[in-house]
Amino acid sequence: MTDLSTIMESPFKAISILYRKSHIWLNNSCAQYDLTAAQVAVLLIVCDFEVLTQDEITKRLGLDKSVIAKTVTKLVERDFLLRATNAKDKRTYDIRPTEKARRAYPFVKEQTDDTFRRMTLRMTTQERKEFQRLLLLAAETTIAQEDGD
């Protein structure tokens, strides 16, 4: 068992551990689809919304434009996503899931849910819901601050 007192000194240490471990778990479990944890995040959000621009993906995930562009390119190359020029703005791309992405979606969603369950295994159902609520609040707050920058 890890000495939690050193982790509790800084919430950033705990965030770093959760980020690293969740990516390891997702990388391992989604390897059968040749997907990484970073690709899973993009795939899920595109499948959830059916069509998004690359800029919308960037804003919703709070990631750098170049990271999203590279991730989308890899997913297009692997036939998980389709990229087409936006009809209203020729400088923008619309991103849509392929049939391959739709088939993978239930498995990938299950793996992300399982990853969350693994990291909250020692929490009660109520604590897990509250933790999820607080994580979403922190993420929304962080993204809102970027919008104001």
N, C-alpha and C positions, 0 to 999 in steps of 0.2 A: 504494500500500500504506500502511496506517495505521501510525503509529509505536506499536508495541505497548508500549513502555516506559511510556507514560503510562497505558495500560490496566492494566498489571501492578502499578501502585502500589496499586490497590485492586480486590479481586475484585468489589466492588459495581458498578464501572464495567463490567466484563465481563458481569455478570449483566444490567445495564441494557441493554447493547447486544444481547445474545442475546434478551432479552424483546422489545425494540422491533423488531428485525429479524424475528424469528419471527412477530410479530403482523402486520407489514407483508406478509410473504410469504403467510401464511394468509389475511389479508383479501383479497389480490389473487386467490389461487388459488380461494378458496371463494365469491367474489363471484357466480359463476354460479348458486349456490344461495341467494343473498342471505343469506349467513352471515358473521358476523364471527369473528375468532379467539376472542373470549370466548364466543361462542355455540357454537363448535366444541367447546370443552372440556366444556361442559355436555352437549351432544348426544352426544359420545362416551361419557361416563361413564354416561349414562342408557341408551344402547344396550348398553353392556357389561354392565350389571347388570339390565337389563330393567325393573325397577321400583325406585325409590328415593324416599324422602321428600325434601322440600326441605332439611330439616336434614341429612340424610345427604349430599346433594350439597355443601352448604356445608362440612361437615367434611372430606369427601374432597378437595375442591379448595382448602381453606384460604382461602376467600373470605368476605366479609361477607354476612350474611343478606339485606340489602336488595339487594345486587348480584345474588345468585342469584335472588331473587324477581323482579326486573326482567328478568333474562335469560330465566328460565323463562316469564314472561308474554309476552315477544316471540316465543319459540319456540312457545308455544301459539297465539298469534295467527297465526303463519305456518304452522300445521298440522304442526309437527315433533314436538310433544310434546302429551300429554294430561295434564290435571291433575284429580284426583278426590280427594274427601275420604277420608281414611284410615278404614277400618272400625273400628279399635280406638281411635283418638284423633281426634275430630271437629275438633280444632284444627290437625291436620296434613294436608298434602296428599301423596298418592302421585303420582309423576311417571313416566309411561311414554312410550316412543317410539311414534310413529305409523308407518304404512306408508311415508309420505313420508320419515321419518327413517331407516328401515331401508334404503330405496333409496339414500339419500344417503350412508349410513354407509361403504361401501367406498371411495368417492371421497374423502370427508373424511379417513378413516383414512390413505389413501394420501398425501394432502397433508400430514398431520402427520408421517408417516414421511419424506417428501421434505424437509420443513423441517428435520428433525433431520439428515438426510444432508447438506443444504446447510451447516449450521452445523458439521458435523464432517468436511467434505470433505477436509481436510488431515491427518486422523487415520488411523491404521491400523485395521483391523477390531478388533484387541485394544484399542487406545486408545479407540475408539468405545464398545465394550462396558463398559470400565472407567469412562469418563466417564458413561455412562448409569447405571451402578450407583451411582456417587458422587452424581449428581444425585438419584436416588431416595432414597438414604440421607439426604441433606441435607433433602429435602422431608419425609420421614417424621419426621425428628428435629424439624423445625420444627413440624409439625402436632402431634406428641406434646407439645411444650412448651405449645402453646395449650390442649390438653386439660387440662393441669395448672394453667392459670391460673384 
